[in-house]
Amino acid sequence: MSLELAEALKALQREKNIDPHEIVEALEQALISAYRKNYHIEEEEEIEVRVEANYETGDIKVFQKRPEDKKEKDVTPSNFGRIAAQTAKQVILQRIREAERGAMYEEYSGREGDIVTGIIQQSDARYTLISLGKVEALLPPSEQVPTERYRHGTRLKAYITEVRKTTKDPQIVVSRSHPGLLKKLFELEVPEINEGFCEIKAVAREAGSRSKIAVWSSDPNVDPVGACVGPRGSRVRMVVGELWGEKIDVVHYSEDMGEYIANALSPAKVKGVAAIEEQKSAEVIVPDDQLSLAIGKEGQNARLAAKLTGWRIDIKSESQLKQPAEETEEAEEPATASSSAEASDDKEAATDKPEAEVVQEEKPAEDENTDEKVETEEESASSSAEDTADKEPKKE
């Protein structure tokens, strides 16, 4: 090993942070294999071969010991420098690659849950590759936002979900739909969160459409919502820009679940909340004109509020709350009326029963009178017909 090679190893230590002693050890093992191959010494033969490489001077010596020998012999070939140079080149390149892979893995292995900035290099139906500089990150379809279009050369931020160690470069899996991305973006934009005055308690996200975060402040003089929104909405606007227009609601966190649920349904105004702690469910009463706002488009606002609080939320309007009571009253009124009507009918039946008997007794008399009237009418009709017949001949 020449002095130039020794200087090169020192340079690798400075630039690549590669330990030169590791390279020397690997080089010695490679030179032993090269010596056996070039001088036809089989592994089965009981011949010990050792290579000694001096890191400081650059000298390389080969020692050999046969079974009958008591000491090692220096058997360094005169042309061994050429073999050593070729072997050293291969070993150093391999070690450099391995060291770079290990360094990249160590750099990102402890960063799960962090965000990185990269440039889109390739995008197709299977995956999207994002260049992070020395390494590329993988954005799988399951971690993509359906409303986003990833074009080549676009710069974006992503959330690291997993770092895998492979035989080649480390594989870094990132996400654009993870709720942690929203939380980390607010931590970057809001200094009060990094300083410990404010804390993001919960995040509910439907990536690409709308999200809600619940914030809390340990200092009563600091408004957590105002700190996250920023002057004239500047801070939340930066986060919305990074998420390509996703709507974000920032609400107050509270230990009182009734108040917390009412805040979570913002921007709708809530009249009252009846919380059932054992079932983790709540019934929320809102004004009639706030019902659609509380539920949201396709139930999105209520769904995000349930995710944010972890409770089941049932939303009703004031008119819906009154309707069951009115139906109960209406059901009771017909029942009372029917019972009173039945009682009066019984009384009338008891009173009118003798009269019905009397009427039945007198009925035959009425029938006789009716027959007499019919006979009289027939007689008068026949007499009038005779008179008419007598008059007609006289006219002739």
C-alpha positions in Angstrom: 0.0 0.0 0.0 1.6 3.3 -1.1 1.7 6.5 0.8 -0.8 8.0 -1.7 -3.3 5.3 -0.7 -2.7 6.0 2.9 -3.4 9.7 2.3 -6.6 8.8 0.4 -7.8 6.8 3.3 -7.3 9.8 5.6 -9.2 12.0 3.2 -12.1 9.5 3.2 -12.1 9.7 7.0 -12.4 13.5 6.9 -15.0 13.7 4.0 -17.0 10.5 4.3 -16.5 9.8 8.0 -15.2 6.4 7.2 -12.9 4.7 9.6 -9.7 3.9 7.7 -8.9 1.0 10.0 -12.1 -0.7 8.8 -10.9 -0.3 5.2 -7.5 -1.7 6.1 -9.0 -4.8 7.7 -11.3 -5.4 4.7 -8.3 -4.8 2.4 -6.2 -7.4 4.3 -8.9 -10.0 4.0 -9.3 -9.3 0.2 -5.5 -9.5 -0.3 -5.4 -12.9 1.4 -8.0 -14.2 -1.0 -6.2 -12.6 -4.0 -2.9 -14.2 -2.9 -4.4 -17.6 -2.6 -6.0 -17.3 -6.0 -2.9 -16.0 -7.8 -0.5 -18.5 -6.3 -2.9 -21.5 -6.3 -3.1 -22.1 -2.6 -6.3 -23.9 -2.0 -8.4 -23.3 1.1 -8.2 -27.0 2.0 -4.4 -26.9 2.3 -3.1 -26.4 5.8 -1.2 -23.2 5.0 -1.8 -20.1 7.0 -1.6 -16.9 5.0 -1.6 -13.5 6.7 -1.4 -10.0 5.1 -0.2 -7.1 7.2 -0.9 -3.5 5.9 0.6 -0.6 7.8 -1.8 2.3 7.8 1.0 4.9 8.7 3.7 3.8 6.2 1.7 2.2 3.5 3.8 -1.0 3.6 2.1 -4.4 2.7 3.6 -7.7 3.6 2.4 -11.3 3.1 3.3 -14.0 5.7 2.9 -17.7 5.2 3.2 -20.6 7.6 3.2 -24.3 6.7 2.5 -27.1 9.1 6.2 -28.1 9.3 7.3 -24.5 9.9 7.7 -23.1 13.4 7.5 -19.5 12.4 5.9 -17.4 9.7 7.8 -16.6 6.6 7.7 -13.3 4.7 6.6 -14.4 1.2 5.7 -11.0 -0.3 5.9 -11.3 -4.1 7.8 -8.7 -6.0 4.8 -7.9 -8.2 2.3 -7.9 -5.4 1.9 -4.1 -5.6 -0.2 -4.4 -8.8 -2.5 -7.0 -7.2 -2.8 -4.9 -4.0 -3.7 -1.8 -6.0 -6.5 -3.5 -7.9 -7.9 -5.1 -4.8 -7.6 -2.0 -2.8 -9.6 0.0 -5.4 -12.5 -2.5 -5.3 -12.5 -2.8 -1.5 -12.4 1.0 -1.0 -15.3 1.6 -3.4 -17.4 -1.1 -1.8 -16.7 0.3 1.7 -17.5 3.8 0.5 -20.9 2.6 -0.8 -21.6 0.7 2.4 -20.6 3.6 4.6 -22.8 6.0 2.7 -25.8 3.7 2.9 -25.2 3.3 6.6 -24.8 7.0 7.1 -28.0 7.7 5.2 -29.9 5.1 7.2 -28.6 6.5 10.5 -29.6 10.0 9.4 -33.2 9.1 8.8 -33.8 6.1 11.0 -34.6 8.2 14.0 -36.8 10.7 12.1 -40.1 8.8 11.9 -42.8 11.3 12.6 -40.8 14.2 11.2 -41.4 16.2 8.0 -39.0 16.6 5.1 -38.9 18.8 2.0 -38.2 17.3 -1.4 -38.7 17.6 -5.1 -40.9 15.2 -7.1 -38.7 13.2 -9.5 -41.1 10.6 -10.9 -44.8 10.0 -10.6 -47.0 7.2 -12.0 -49.8 5.0 -10.9 -47.6 2.8 -8.8 -45.7 5.3 -6.7 -44.2 8.8 -6.6 -40.5 9.3 -6.0 -39.3 12.4 -4.1 -35.7 13.5 -4.1 -34.4 14.5 -0.6 -30.9 15.2 -1.8 -28.7 12.1 -1.2 -31.6 9.7 -1.0 -35.1 9.3 -2.6 -38.3 8.9 -0.6 -41.2 6.8 -1.7 -44.8 8.2 -1.7 -47.1 5.2 -2.2 -50.7 5.7 -3.5 -52.2 4.8 -0.1 -50.4 7.9 1.4 -51.3 10.3 -1.4 -54.1 12.9 -1.4 -56.7 12.2 -4.1 -57.1 15.8 -5.0 -53.4 16.5 -5.4 -51.5 16.2 -8.7 -47.8 15.4 -8.3 -45.9 16.9 -11.2 -42.2 16.6 -11.9 -40.1 19.3 -10.3 -42.7 20.4 -7.8 -41.4 21.1 -4.3 -43.5 19.8 -1.4 -43.3 18.7 2.3 -44.0 15.1 3.4 -44.3 13.2 6.7 -41.9 10.3 7.3 -43.9 7.2 8.3 -41.2 4.5 8.0 -37.5 4.0 7.3 -36.5 0.6 5.9 -33.0 -0.8 5.7 -32.3 -2.6 2.4 -29.3 -4.1 0.7 -29.0 -0.9 -1.3 -30.0 2.6 -0.2 -32.4 3.0 2.7 -36.0 3.2 1.7 -37.9 6.1 3.2 -41.7 6.0 3.1 -43.5 9.4 3.3 -47.1 10.5 3.5 -49.1 13.5 2.4 -52.4 12.4 4.0 -51.2 11.6 7.5 -52.7 13.8 10.3 -49.2 14.2 11.7 -48.2 16.3 8.7 -50.8 18.9 9.7 -49.5 18.9 13.3 -45.9 19.3 12.3 -46.7 22.1 9.9 -48.3 24.1 12.8 -45.3 23.4 15.0 -43.1 24.9 12.3 -45.3 28.0 11.9 -46.3 28.7 15.5 -43.4 29.5 17.8 -45.7 29.3 20.9 -46.0 25.6 20.3 -42.2 25.0 20.3 -41.8 27.2 23.3 -44.4 25.1 25.2 -47.1 27.8 25.7 -49.5 26.1 23.3 -50.2 22.4 22.6 -52.1 20.6 19.9 -54.3 18.1 21.8 -56.1 16.4 18.9 -56.2 16.4 15.1 -58.9 15.1 12.8 -58.3 15.2 9.1 -59.9 14.3 5.8 -57.0 14.9 3.6 -57.5 17.3 0.7 -60.9 18.5 1.9 -61.1 19.7 5.6 -59.4 19.3 8.9 -59.9 20.3 12.6 -57.3 20.7 15.3 -57.9 21.3 19.1 -55.4 23.5 20.8 -54.8 24.3 24.5 -52.7 26.9 26.3 -50.8 26.4 29.6 -50.6 30.2 30.0 -54.0 32.0 30.5 -52.6 35.1 28.9 -52.0 33.3 25.6 -54.9 32.6 23.3 -54.1 29.2 21.6 -56.5 29.7 18.7 -55.2 33.2 18.0 -51.6 32.0 18.2 -52.3 29.3 15.6 -54.3 31.6 13.3 -51.7 34.4 13.5 -52.0 38.1 12.6 -54.8 38.4 10.0 -54.6 34.6 9.5 -51.0 34.6 8.2 -49.9 31.5 10.1 -52.9 29.3 9.2 -52.7 30.6 5.6 -49.1 29.2 5.3 -50.3 25.8 6.5 -53.2 25.9 4.0 -50.8 26.7 1.3 -48.5 23.8 2.1 -51.6 21.5 2.0 -52.7 22.9 -1.4 -55.9 24.6 -0.2 -57.2 22.2 2.5 -59.6 24.0 4.8 -58.6 24.0 8.5 -60.7 24.7 11.6 -58.8 25.7 14.8 -60.9 25.2 18.0 -60.4 25.4 21.8 -59.7 22.2 23.7 -61.5 21.8 27.1 -61.6 19.2 29.8 -65.3 19.7 30.0 -66.6 17.4 27.3 -69.8 19.3 26.8 -67.9 22.5 26.0 -65.3 20.6 24.0 -68.0 19.0 21.8 -69.7 22.4 21.3 -66.3 23.9 20.2 -65.6 20.9 17.9 -68.8 21.6 16.0 -67.6 25.1 15.1 -68.6 27.1 13.1 -72.1 26.0 14.1 -73.6 27.5 17.2 -74.7 25.0 19.9 -77.6 25.6 22.3 -76.9 22.7 24.6 -75.0 19.4 25.0 -76.2 16.4 27.0 -73.1 14.1 27.5 -73.3 10.5 28.7 -69.8 9.7 30.0 -70.3 5.9 30.3 -71.3 5.5 26.7 -69.0 8.3 25.4 -71.9 9.7 23.5 -73.6 13.1 23.4 -76.8 14.7 22.2 -76.3 18.2 20.8 -79.2 20.7 20.4 -78.7 23.4 17.8 -81.1 26.2 16.5 -83.1 25.2 13.4 -81.1 27.5 11.2 -77.8 26.0 12.4 -78.7 22.3 11.9 -77.3 22.0 8.3 -74.2 23.9 9.3 -73.6 21.6 12.3 -73.9 18.5 10.2 -71.9 19.9 7.3 -71.8 18.8 3.7 -72.4 15.0 3.5 -72.0 15.0 7.3 -68.4 16.1 7.2 -68.5 18.6 10.1 -70.2 16.2 12.5 -67.8 13.4 11.4 -64.7 15.4 12.0 -66.0 16.6 15.4 -66.6 12.9 16.4 -63.0 12.0 15.3 -61.6 15.0 17.1 -63.4 14.3 20.4 -63.5 10.5 20.2 -67.2 10.6 21.1 -70.4 9.6 19.3 -72.4 12.8 18.6 -76.1 13.0 17.8 -77.3 16.4 16.5 -80.9 17.6 16.8 -82.6 20.9 16.1 -84.9 22.6 18.6 -88.0 21.7 16.5 -87.0 18.1 16.4 -86.6 18.1 20.2 -90.1 19.6 20.7 -91.8 17.3 18.1 -91.7 14.1 20.3 -93.3 15.9 23.2 -96.1 17.3 21.0 -96.8 13.9 19.5 -97.1 12.5 23.1 -99.6 15.2 24.0 -101.6 14.6 20.9 -101.7 10.9 21.5 -103.0 11.4 25.1 -105.8 13.8 24.0 -107.6 11.3 21.6 -107.4 8.6 24.2 -109.2 10.9 26.8 -111.8 11.9 24.3 -112.6 8.4 23.3 -113.0 7.2 26.9 -115.4 10.1 27.6 -117.4 9.4 24.4 -117.8 5.8 25.4 -119.1 6.8 28.9 -121.7 9.1 27.4 -122.8 6.5 24.9 -123.4 4.0 27.8 -125.5 6.6 29.6 -127.7 7.4 26.5 -128.2 3.7 25.9 -129.4 3.1 29.4 -131.9 6.1 29.2 -133.3 5.4 25.8 -134.0 1.7 26.2 -137.6 1.9 27.6 -138.6 4.4 24.8 -137.4 1.9 22.2 -139.8 -0.7 23.7 -142.7 1.7 23.6 -142.0 2.6 20.0 -142.0 -1.1 19.1 -145.4 -1.5 20.7 -147.0 1.4 18.9 -145.5 0.6 15.6 -148.4 -1.8 14.5 -150.9 1.1 15.0 -148.9 3.4 12.9 -148.9 0.7 10.2 -152.8 0.5 10.3 -153.2 4.2 10.0 -150.8 4.1 7.1 -152.9 1.5 5.3 -156.0 3.5 5.8 -154.4 6.6 4.3 -153.3 4.6 1.3 -156.9 3.3 0.8 -158.4 6.8 1.0 -155.8 8.2 -1.4 -156.7 5.4 -3.9 -160.4 6.1 -3.6 -160.0 9.8 -4.1 -157.8 9.1 -7.2 -160.4 6.8 -8.7 -163.3 9.3 -8.1 -161.3 12.1 -9.7 -160.6 9.8 -12.7 -164.4 9.1 -13.1 -165.2 12.8 -13.0 -162.8 13.5 -15.7 -164.3 10.8 -17.9 -167.8 12.2 -17.5 -166.7 15.7 -18.5 -165.0 14.7 -21.7 -168.1 13.6 -23.6 -169.9 16.8 -22.8 -167.1 18.7 -24.5 -167.7 16.7 -27.6 
